[in-house]
Amino acid sequence: MSDFIEVVSKNRPNIKPGSLKSYNSAFNKALKTGIDIFEPEKMVEGLQDIPLTTRRNVLNVLSLYVEKSHPVLSTHYATERDKLNQQYMKDNEDGIISDKQSPNFISYEEFMNYIFEVGNHINNDRNTHMAYVILNFLIHRPLRNDLAGVRLMTPSEFKKLKEEEKTECYIISRGTSMTFYCNQFATTKTRPQEIRDIDGRARIELQKYIKKYKIKSGDIIFDLTKNAMSQLLIRTSQKYIQKNISTTIIRKIISSNKFLQSKIDQEEHSKSIGHSVAMDNLIYVKQQQ
């Protein structure tokens, strides 16, 4: 199956490098089961022990891999993927954290107290300091694991890169100003370039870290793989609050703090006047020109 990248590139000639890398990773998960991909029932059964979203991604990639050579098999995998999509939507429609994630889900206030505690122990341990800086960044922009392997650049050096060379994530630093660029957001042909400001405490702590460890333009700031970053965050949260706080949990903590009450209010409002939230947003919620 070493031809995966070649086959998928032919099937999807406009696929972005970041997407191809993610697809390849998902395909390798299928291979690790030791099950022949041409035995779909056994494959679906063999993936049962991995998280639903990962299973869905693996099935999607398998469907893509065989869509030209074995279209019936491709349809089978796509059908199983769609079942998982429906299950995922159903599992999330009630707005209540899942049984699996509930033990690790904490309030925003608890999350901030946890970060404060980590900040009290950064002086003599680089990994703890790294975790603290990443956590402060994730409060500001709750991304997934995109900070893993992020590279420091000056604006002039970044501008020298051709579009096809922007295969990593970058922190672009000029004086006290910092921005974040990540080509891994490139999942569609029409996606605009992603340049996002880094402000407040996230910028301050990042600059302190860069200065302390003498990180220069062109250097990697956090020399971690995505998996290693996940493990760092989980080890840190286990140490300080006996929880497994991943980037997925952090995204839910931040979004819930910002939008949960307004979501509840809108649901109650929509119900009181006899239509759905979707209808409310489509027809009635408007901004002035």
Buried (B, 14 or more C-beta within 10 A) or exposed (E): EEEBBEBBEEBBEEBBEBBBEBBEBBBEBBEEBEBEBEEBEEBBEBBEEBEBEBBBBBBBBBBBBBBEEBEEBBEBBBEBBBEBBEEBEEEEEEEEBEEEEEEBBBEBEEBBBBBEEBBEBBEEEEEBBBBBBBBBBBBBBBBBBBBBBBBBBBEEBBEEBEEEEBBBBBBBBEEEEBBBBBBBBBEEEEEEEBEBEBEEEBBBBBBBBBEEEEBEBEEEBBEBEBEBBBEBBBBBBEEBBEBBBBBBBBBBBBEBBEEEEEBEEBBEEBEEEEBEBEEBEEEEEEEEE
